[in-house]
Amino acid sequence: MHIILIARLIACLLLVGITKQTMAQYKKTKKAPKDSSRYHFAIVPVLGVSPETGFTVATLGALNFKTGKDYQKSRLSNVMPFASFSFSGQIAFGTFYRVFSGNDHYLFQGRLIYNIGNAVYYGIGNDLPESNKENSTNQIVSFATRVFRRLDKNLFFGLQYQYVHLTSLERASGGLLETTQVAGYDGSVVSGMGAAVLYDDRKNILNPQRGFYAEMSGYRFNEGPIGEYEFTALQLDVRKYFQPFQGSSHTLAVQGFANFVIGDPPYNQLSTLGGPTIMRGYIRGRYREKHHLAMQAEYRFPIWRKFGMVVFGGVGDVYNKIVNFDSADLKASYGVGLRFQILPANRVNLRLDYGRGSDGSSGIYLGIGEAF
């Protein structure tokens, strides 16, 4: 939840920076600094809610800037330090960055995060009883970086690296983690490199009305001086946005998502079902396995002034082997949401969603920007 919440805030502040820069250029005065459109800094407090963490309070600093001599033609870059605290006792802090080269031919992005807090474990599989629920406390240090080269207007290719160090601070004595001694139950370190291809022609990343987004990425994690486990992780994320009525603010959004893990990873690197972005209503990690397939659709429409609503539904599941996929076993997710525009010029919404799962689980989510 922490990472997703902060990522949404980053995108929001990026839009805030663009808006303020545009206004600064429009309202030029003698008092304005010569390069006022080149740099912008803001500090924003935000509240979030999810079943995983409960209420979360975050403070984010955002330095937005443009690089190169002809910087007015460059895309906006940003560095975002943050700190967050949840009422359930979770603490996270770190920084995100996204920097374009002077000619926008290269994109550098990544994150460094420290997180300590509760985690929920039900076991591994797609048919687990609620009575399996077990709480533990973990400390996680994660670092990820990506370098993309622009191949075309909306097409990027890049190389990436990821490091995750999980330390188990507290777990139930004689509980599920200890008795099964699943890989990584007492801590783990993974280190891997990979590549990614990204296509994105959306005009607004927080509330797209039209456009197409697709990302295919992969990591190879190895044992060695740094990593302790050897496995491969592949991910595919495809989204399409339509306006069913010409000239209206109604939007139909659809998404297909797949995550495949090949090899023997620690349990925290397995695919998980649930969370605030896809299969809402299931707590993240309620079901956990090597492979995850899911798809969802959401209909978004205005109701009154700055208020709007959404209805959404999806299906998905996790599997040990793809050959075990059976459409009859798919789990369902559905729900409704309320929207309030906090930045009307850029259609940035505060969202409140209520989701339910076909197993009777449910969740409330509060955050910035749409789920996908």
Secondary structure, 3 states (H helix, E strand, C coil): CHHHHHHHHHHHHHHHHHHHHHHHHHCCCCCCCCCCCCEEEEEEEEEEEECCCEEEEEEEEEEEECCCCCHHHCCCEEEEEEEEEECCCCEEEEEEEEEECCCCCEEEEEEEEEEEEEEEECCCECCCCHHHCEEEEEEEEEEEEEEEEECCCCEEEEEEEEEEEEEEEEECCCCHHHHHCCCCCCCEEEEEEEEEEEEECCCCCCCCCCEEEEEEEEEEECCCCCCCCCEEEEEEEEEEEECCCCCCCCEEEEEEEEEEEEECCCHHHCEEECCCCCCCCCCCCCEEECEEEEEEEEEEEEEECCEEEEEEEEEEEEECCHHHCCHHHCEEEEEEEEEEEEEHHHCEEEEEEEEEECCCCEEEEEEECCCC
